[in-house]
Amino acid sequence: WSRGRCVTALDWSPHYQELCLAAYAESQQSHPGGDSDGVVCVWNARYRCDSPEFALHCQSPVTSACFATYQRCLIVGGTYSGQLVLWDTRTHRRTPVQRSTLGAQGHTEPCVFTRVLGTERANFLATLSSDARLCTWSLESLTQPVETCDLMLSAAGHSIRSLAATCLDMLDGNRFVAGTEDAMLCVGCRHGVRAGVMTSLAASHQAPVTSVAANPSPDLSHVVLSSSMDWTARVWSLREPAEQPLALEAAADYVMDARWSPAHPGLLCTADAAGRLDLWSLGSDPEQPLARCQPMGASGAGLNRCCFNRTGCVLTAGDHLGRVALLELSEALASPRPDEAQLVLRALHEARQARA
């Protein structure tokens, strides 16, 4: 199912800690799935078998996917065609039980972000396509979106539409931060007077932004991590949008993904196209990686995605050949200090003073 397919998304189940999801693009090789261009495999990290628990497929390459946060058996995928698909692992079908309609109201470009937000009683699906269209959906019906918002960039007091989005993350239920092919990192809101109108952060990247992630710690909700094809990852403080970010410059190629640990406010990982996975501890040393490895060996396979599990003790990395590696973090790496959030803020402050 997965050999020769580029890993396009990784996610861990919020209900079953041993289940990890991996989404794959199309492959030129022959596969049991026949003509299925898009594949999502659910792997069991507890037993570590060579075959997945579930092998789900659809007719378009999967570009983003996630577990439904409040529904145990649902998996949502966004495809290259712009269509959204919904799988139910309780059924015997391995094809989607729901599909969105391709039309003017929904997405017609590749989906680069898919996530279920809200609360257990009131939740919704948020998606973003590469033409910077942000939609919200009800999982009960994907016929048409509940809300549609075309993101625009505010420049010199005017709004322009020419944006090509590559990634997005939600800061809360309303605010979000997005990366673009024009190397910009932009902040905006879903609702309000300036809904959908984004402002660009100063000193953005020098090449297309490949990922963006908000810090999951409540004390650091204004701290954002981004990665880019300019061989760097950067840490931003949205409280000082005009300030220079903290640059992490140890990659040997394009930085394809960067993610925060959900349990350690200062721990993050970066994955680059040279196949290297770097662990950084901003509270200890923001200048050099705390640990480095090549999980796929010296095969030359570039990493495309990385992701921590929900406890922050296991790290997954996926490459462009369809392989997913699981790495277990030592307790010394995974466990934060009591004042870790303050150490991160101090590191950002000292970095700004050094540049000044």
C-alpha positions in Angstrom: 0.0 0.0 0.0 2.7 2.5 0.9 5.9 1.6 -0.9 7.0 4.4 -3.2 4.4 6.9 -2.0 5.5 10.2 -0.5 4.2 10.6 3.1 2.1 13.8 3.1 0.6 13.8 6.6 1.1 12.2 10.0 -1.2 12.2 13.0 -1.8 10.3 16.2 -5.2 9.3 17.5 -6.5 11.3 20.5 -8.5 8.2 21.7 -6.1 5.3 21.0 -2.6 6.2 21.9 -1.0 3.4 19.9 -2.6 4.3 16.6 -0.7 6.5 14.1 -2.1 7.8 10.8 0.0 8.3 7.7 -1.3 9.7 4.4 0.3 9.1 1.1 0.4 10.6 -2.3 0.2 8.7 -5.6 2.8 6.2 -6.8 4.0 5.0 -10.1 4.5 1.5 -8.8 2.0 -1.3 -8.8 0.0 -1.6 -5.6 -2.8 -3.8 -4.2 -5.0 -0.8 -4.3 -5.1 -0.8 -8.1 -6.1 2.6 -9.4 -6.3 4.3 -6.0 -4.1 7.3 -6.1 -4.7 8.3 -2.5 -4.0 6.1 0.5 -4.2 6.5 4.3 -2.7 3.8 6.5 -3.4 3.5 10.2 -0.5 1.8 12.0 -0.3 0.2 15.4 2.8 1.4 17.3 2.2 -1.1 20.1 2.6 -4.3 18.0 4.7 -2.8 15.2 3.5 -5.2 12.5 4.5 -4.9 8.9 0.9 -4.4 7.8 -1.4 -1.5 8.9 -4.5 -1.9 11.0 -6.5 -0.1 8.3 -5.6 0.7 4.7 -8.0 3.3 3.4 -8.0 4.7 -0.1 -9.7 7.2 -2.5 -9.3 8.2 -6.1 -7.2 11.4 -5.6 -3.8 11.8 -3.8 -4.3 12.6 -0.2 -2.5 15.9 0.7 -3.7 16.3 4.3 -5.4 14.0 6.9 -6.2 13.8 10.5 -8.2 11.8 13.1 -11.5 13.4 14.0 -10.8 14.7 17.5 -14.2 14.0 19.1 -15.3 11.0 17.0 -13.3 7.8 17.7 -13.7 6.0 14.4 -13.7 8.9 11.8 -10.7 9.9 9.7 -10.8 13.0 7.5 -8.7 13.5 4.4 -8.1 16.4 2.0 -7.1 15.5 -1.5 -5.2 17.0 -4.4 -8.4 17.6 -6.3 -9.8 19.7 -3.4 -12.4 17.1 -2.4 -12.8 16.2 1.2 -13.2 12.5 2.1 -14.4 10.9 5.4 -13.6 7.3 6.4 -15.3 5.3 9.1 -13.2 2.5 10.5 -16.3 0.7 12.0 -17.5 -0.3 8.5 -16.0 -2.9 6.2 -15.7 -0.3 3.5 -12.2 1.0 2.9 -13.5 3.7 0.6 -14.9 7.0 2.0 -18.4 7.0 3.5 -18.7 10.7 2.7 -17.3 13.0 0.0 -17.6 16.7 -0.5 -18.9 18.1 -3.7 -16.5 19.7 -6.1 -17.9 23.1 -6.8 -17.6 26.9 -6.5 -18.5 26.9 -2.8 -15.9 24.4 -1.6 -12.4 23.7 -2.6 -11.1 23.2 -6.2 -7.4 23.3 -5.3 -5.3 20.9 -3.2 -6.2 20.9 0.5 -3.1 21.8 2.6 -4.8 21.9 6.1 -7.4 19.6 7.7 -8.3 19.7 11.3 -11.4 19.2 13.6 -11.7 22.1 16.1 -14.1 23.2 18.8 -15.5 21.2 21.7 -17.1 17.8 22.2 -20.6 19.3 21.9 -19.8 21.9 19.3 -17.1 21.0 16.8 -16.4 21.6 13.2 -13.9 20.7 10.4 -11.6 23.5 9.2 -9.8 23.2 5.9 -7.6 25.3 3.7 -6.7 24.9 0.0 -3.7 26.2 -1.9 -5.8 29.0 -3.4 -6.1 30.5 0.2 -9.8 29.5 0.6 -10.6 28.7 4.3 -13.8 26.6 4.8 -15.6 25.2 7.8 -17.7 22.1 7.5 -20.1 19.9 9.6 -18.9 16.3 9.8 -22.5 15.2 9.6 -22.7 16.5 6.0 -19.9 17.4 3.6 -22.2 18.4 0.8 -21.3 22.1 1.1 -19.3 24.2 3.6 -20.9 26.0 6.5 -18.7 29.0 6.0 -16.3 30.0 3.3 -13.6 32.7 3.6 -11.1 33.7 0.9 -8.0 34.9 2.6 -6.5 38.2 1.5 -3.3 40.1 2.3 -3.5 43.6 3.6 -0.9 45.8 2.0 -0.7 49.6 2.3 -4.3 49.7 3.6 -5.6 47.7 0.6 -6.5 44.1 0.3 -5.1 42.0 -2.5 -6.1 38.4 -3.4 -2.9 37.0 -5.0 -2.0 34.4 -2.4 -0.9 30.8 -2.7 -1.2 29.1 0.7 1.0 26.2 1.7 0.2 25.6 5.4 -1.9 26.9 8.3 -2.4 26.4 12.0 -5.0 27.7 14.3 -4.0 29.8 17.3 -7.5 29.4 18.8 -11.0 29.0 17.4 -10.8 32.3 15.6 -7.2 33.4 14.9 -4.8 31.6 12.6 -1.3 31.9 11.1 -0.6 30.8 7.5 2.4 30.3 5.3 2.6 31.0 1.6 4.6 30.2 -1.5 5.8 33.8 -1.5 7.8 33.1 1.7 5.4 35.1 3.9 4.0 34.2 7.3 0.6 35.9 7.8 -1.8 36.3 10.7 -5.5 36.7 10.4 -9.0 35.9 11.9 -12.0 33.9 10.7 -14.5 36.3 12.2 -14.8 40.0 13.0 -14.5 43.2 11.1 -11.3 42.1 9.3 -12.3 38.5 8.7 -10.0 36.8 6.3 -7.7 39.8 5.9 -4.2 38.9 6.9 -1.1 40.9 7.9 2.4 39.7 7.1 5.0 39.3 9.7 8.3 41.2 9.3 11.4 39.4 8.1 9.6 36.4 6.7 11.4 33.5 5.0 13.4 33.7 1.8 11.7 30.7 0.1 8.3 29.0 0.3 7.0 28.2 3.8 6.6 24.4 4.2 4.9 24.2 7.7 3.7 26.4 10.5 2.8 25.3 14.1 1.5 27.2 17.1 3.0 26.3 20.5 0.4 24.1 22.3 1.4 25.5 25.8 -1.2 28.0 27.1 1.7 30.2 28.4 3.3 30.3 24.9 0.2 30.5 22.7 1.7 33.5 21.0 4.9 31.6 19.9 4.8 30.2 16.4 7.2 27.8 14.7 7.7 27.8 10.9 9.9 25.9 8.4 10.9 26.8 4.9 12.8 25.8 1.8 15.4 28.4 2.7 17.0 25.7 4.9 15.9 27.3 8.1 13.2 27.0 10.8 12.2 30.1 12.7 10.5 30.8 16.0 8.2 33.9 16.1 6.6 35.9 18.9 3.2 37.3 17.7 3.4 39.8 20.6 6.3 41.5 18.7 5.4 41.0 15.0 7.9 43.6 13.9 10.8 41.9 15.6 13.3 39.5 14.0 12.5 35.8 14.7 14.8 33.2 16.2 16.4 31.3 13.3 17.3 27.6 13.7 20.0 27.1 11.0 21.4 23.6 11.3 19.6 21.9 8.3 21.5 20.4 5.4 18.7 20.9 2.9 15.1 22.2 2.6 13.4 22.0 6.0 10.1 20.2 5.1 8.4 20.1 8.5 8.7 21.4 12.0 6.6 20.5 15.0 6.3 21.3 18.8 6.2 18.6 21.4 2.7 18.6 23.0 4.1 17.9 26.5 7.4 19.9 26.4 6.9 23.7 25.7 10.5 24.2 24.6 11.1 21.0 22.6 10.6 20.9 18.8 11.7 18.8 15.9 12.6 19.6 12.3 12.8 17.3 9.4 14.8 18.1 6.2 15.1 16.8 2.7 18.6 15.4 3.5 16.9 12.8 5.7 18.0 14.4 9.0 15.7 14.8 12.1 16.8 17.4 14.6 15.6 17.9 18.1 15.9 21.4 19.6 15.4 22.5 23.2 14.9 26.3 23.2 15.3 26.5 26.9 18.7 24.8 26.9 20.5 25.8 23.7 18.6 27.6 20.8 21.8 27.7 18.8 22.5 24.0 18.2 20.2 20.9 18.0 20.0 18.9 21.2 20.0 15.6 19.3 20.2 14.5 15.6 19.6 11.3 13.8 18.9 9.9 10.3 16.0 7.6 11.0 16.0 6.1 7.5 19.8 5.4 7.6 22.1 6.5 4.8 19.6 5.7 2.1 19.4 9.3 0.9 15.7 9.4 1.4 14.5 12.9 2.3 12.1 13.3 5.2 8.8 15.0 4.4 6.8 15.0 7.7 7.4 14.6 11.4 5.0 14.4 14.4 5.1 13.8 18.1 2.5 11.5 19.7 0.1 12.9 22.2 2.3 12.3 25.2 5.5 13.7 23.5 7.4 10.4 24.2 7.3 9.0 20.6 8.4 10.9 17.4 7.4 9.7 13.9 9.0 10.7 10.7 7.9 9.9 7.1 10.0 10.1 3.9 9.3 10.4 0.2 9.6 6.6 -0.3 6.6 5.8 1.9 8.5 4.7 5.0 7.5 5.8 8.5 10.0 5.6 11.4 9.1 5.6 15.1 11.6 7.0 17.6 11.2 6.7 21.3 12.5 9.7 23.3 14.4 9.3 26.5 12.7 10.6 29.7 15.4 13.3 29.9 14.5 14.6 26.5 10.7 14.3 26.8 10.2 15.7 30.3 10.1 19.5 30.7 11.5 21.5 33.6 9.0 23.4 35.8 10.1 26.8 34.4 10.4 25.7 30.8 8.0 28.3 29.4 10.0 31.1 31.1 13.2 29.7 29.7 11.8 29.8 26.1 10.7 33.4 26.5 14.1 34.3 27.9 15.8 32.6 24.9 13.6 34.6 22.5 14.4 37.8 24.4 18.1 37.2 24.4 18.0 36.4 20.7 16.3 39.7 19.9 18.9 41.6 22.1 21.8 39.8 20.3 20.5 40.9 16.9 19.9 44.4 18.1 
